[in-house]
Amino acid sequence: MKKIFNLIFVIIVGLTLVSCNGGTTANNDEVKVYFYEYRNAYKKEELRPDILRQQTYKKGELIEEPEEPTRAGYIFGGWCKELTLREEWNFAEDIIDRNLILYAKWDPAIYKVSLELNGGVFPPNTNFNGEYDEDGIPYYMFTSGVAQGLHNPVRTGFEFLGWFTREEYRPGDRPITSVDRNISSDVTYYAHWKALRITIRFDVNLEAEPKPVPEPATVPIRVYDYGQTIDFPVLEDTSGIYEFVGWNTRRDGSGVMLVNGEPLEQQQTTRVYAQWILK
């Protein structure tokens, strides 16, 4: 499509040049230079929106080099004599002897896109295709105009909310899934996370003879964030027969003891069982 557009552009401007050459002009020594920057981004004359920016000279003169154009994500590489951009115009030596089109040459810029994982990692099956700096921060070397999707990290106990341009997450921020093609400098994207909500169910686990009297007799469900400090209730056998020693993930005490003051590391709904010993 781009080649077709450029061909049409050359034909139109060529016809314009032929018209200028073939008609009666006030001064046959006058020639024009048209500066073609890039598709949909030329600087057009205010009174003639149908033509590109142009300058008029006498045959045999040097062309004044215009101010460098700018294009987001690209580095200007000079003005060239043909659409294939093989030969650059030398403003210090080349003289103009006919109507002329000069084409801006653009080289894709390369930027560093750093990724702040904020506690996450890229798992092996992610096929992360970037690199890591000396501090272990992952990054991409992004070539302007080339599609680059952002890989998703994982973090134990957390839901990945996405990649964001802000270091601090704000509700309502919209995540991004690929590098912005219009960046014009090095950038950093930030991973943000939401702790999993873990439901804990309690079982007082005290059925023996003689009949003990646990206090409280039942413990309501509690919900914690992953990593939140454990503060499970401390039970008491008011009959004085048993002593409460903590909570375990198995009824017989062979599972994991969940201790008050330590971070909760369960990642799903968990039932815990009170553990008792005879006094």
Buried (B, 14 or more C-beta within 10 A) or exposed (E): EEEEEBEEBBEEBEEBBEEEEEEEEEEEEEBBBBBBBBEEEBEEEEEEEEBBBBBEBEEEEEBEEBEEBEBEBBBBEBBBBEBEBEEBBBBEEBEBEEBBBBBBBBEEBEBBBBBBBBEBEBEEEEEBEBEEEEEEEBBBEBBBEEEBEBBBBBBEBBEBEBBBEEEEBEEEBEBEEEBBEEBBEEBEBBBBBEBBEBEBEBEBBBEEEEEBBBEEEEBEEBEBBBBEEBEBBEBBBEBEBBEBEBBBBBBEBEBEBBEEEEEBEBEEEBEBBBBBEEE
